[in-house]
Amino acid sequence: MDSRVPQHILDALTDVDMPRLAPEPAVAEVHDVAGLRLPVRRTGCLVVGSGAAGLRAAVELKRRGGDVAVASQSAWGGTSACSGSDKQTLHTANTADRGDDYRAMAAAIRAGGAMDEDTAYIEALGSPRMMASLQYLGLPLPQDPFGGTLRYQTDHDETGRATSCGPRTSRLMVKVLAEEALRLSIPFYNHTTVVRLLADGEGVVGALTLR
């Protein structure tokens, strides 16, 4: 008996329909530099990359009133969107009856010595809000009949802080964040590679890109 799983079944486990990008805003400004006509686009905040982290940054900046745009080499084509992995697990502080709290989670995060204590504590404090906001956007995390998010233990996790959507977790995170970014009318500049940050004194004032 052939024990191999057919490819169409494997594809069905990980395939996620991604949203279509909106048309780019028209170029409103062009500068002549060394005989070249260079289009200039202005924004208050430029997020480089359209993976889960970049999309989350763009959405939060926009919600806080920022003028934000996203530059991406390949929208929905990065590691988060293509890995089909459950390793992008969400870790949140568990409850006291499980022997956990924010300080315990912060201690676990910084146990390897690679994170400042205050930063680890802030990350632990924000973990439930992070998970809840993704659920609000449509991330289908597993729940019990009472609406509690189901959790499990992973490596170096003593109290069961992890949850995921299985092998489509990272793709689904990109999907719901991308849909929210498009709903907020955040412009995307696809097939755009940032090759240099432009500085003025100690501050960054722009980016040089190739398309």
Stockholm file with secondary structure:
# STOCKHOLM 1.0

chainA/1-211         MDSRVPQHILDALTDVDMPRLAPEPAVAEVHDVAGLRLPVRRTGCLVVGSGAAGLRAAVELKRRGGDVAVASQSAWGGTSACSGSDKQTLHTANTADRGDDYRAMAAAIRAGGAMDEDTAYIEALGSPRMMASLQYLGLPLPQDPFGGTLRYQTDHDETGRATSCGPRTSRLMVKVLAEEALRLSIPFYNHTTVVRLLADGEGVVGALTLR
#=GR chainA/1-211 SS CCCCCCHHHHHHHHCCCCCCCCCCCCCCEEEEETTEEEEECCCSEEEECCSHHHHHHHHHHHHTTCCEEEECSSTTCSHHHHCCCSCSCEECCCCGGGTCCHHHHHHHHTTTSCSCHHHHHHHHHHHHHHHHHHHHHTCCCCBCTTSCBCCBCCTTCSSCCEECCGGGHHHHHHHHHHHHHHHTTCCEECSCEEEEEEEETTEEEEEEEEC
#=GC SS_cons         CCCCCCHHHHHHHHCCCCCCCCCCCCCCEEEEETTEEEEECCCSEEEECCSHHHHHHHHHHHHTTCCEEEECSSTTCSHHHHCCCSCSCEECCCCGGGTCCHHHHHHHHTTTSCSCHHHHHHHHHHHHHHHHHHHHHTCCCCBCTTSCBCCBCCTTCSSCCEECCGGGHHHHHHHHHHHHHHHTTCCEECSCEEEEEEEETTEEEEEEEEC
//
